[in-house]
Amino acid sequence: MSKLSAIQVRNAKTKEKPYKLVDGKGLNLHVAKTGTKTWRYRFKIDGKESTFSIGEYPTISLEQARNKRMEARELVKVGIRSGSLCLNSIFCF
């Protein structure tokens, strides 16, 4: 699976229906009908799938979203749901 490029993210346009661009390892960019672009991380704990919203693009860059995904993956590996912790004042997991 190929990763997204900064150009693909920047050029993502609205469509009739919301859609997502997949970066890999659970990270995707959700593009809403309104044009809002939100980074989301999908993960499973104990077989139950969940989604965590990392933040909106362009406030959160592609590189920052990937870093936050890596941090969230480490929490998931030990069974901590991403929504239960705040790592700093900008990003809450």
C-alpha positions, 0 to 999 in steps of 0.5 A, a space after each residue: 500500500 502506498 503512502 499519501 504524499 503532501 500534495 495528495 493531501 493538499 489537493 484532496 477536493 470535496 465530493 458529493 459524499 464524504 470519502 477517505 484517503 488511506 495512508 496506511 497502518 490505520 491512518 486516513 484522511 477523512 474529507 467531508 462534504 464541507 471540505 473539512 479534512 480530518 486525520 483519523 486513526 483506526 485501531 482494534 483492542 480486544 477485537 473491537 474496532 475504534 476510531 480516534 480523530 487526531 486533528 484537522 488538516 492543515 493544522 496537523 500536517 501529514 508528518 505530524 499525523 504520522 507521528 501521532 499515529 505511531 504514538 497511538 499505536 504504542 498505546 494500543 499495543 499495551 491495550 490503552 484506548 487512544 481516547 483515554 490519554 492526553 500526551 500534551 496540550 495539543 493532542 489528546 489520546 
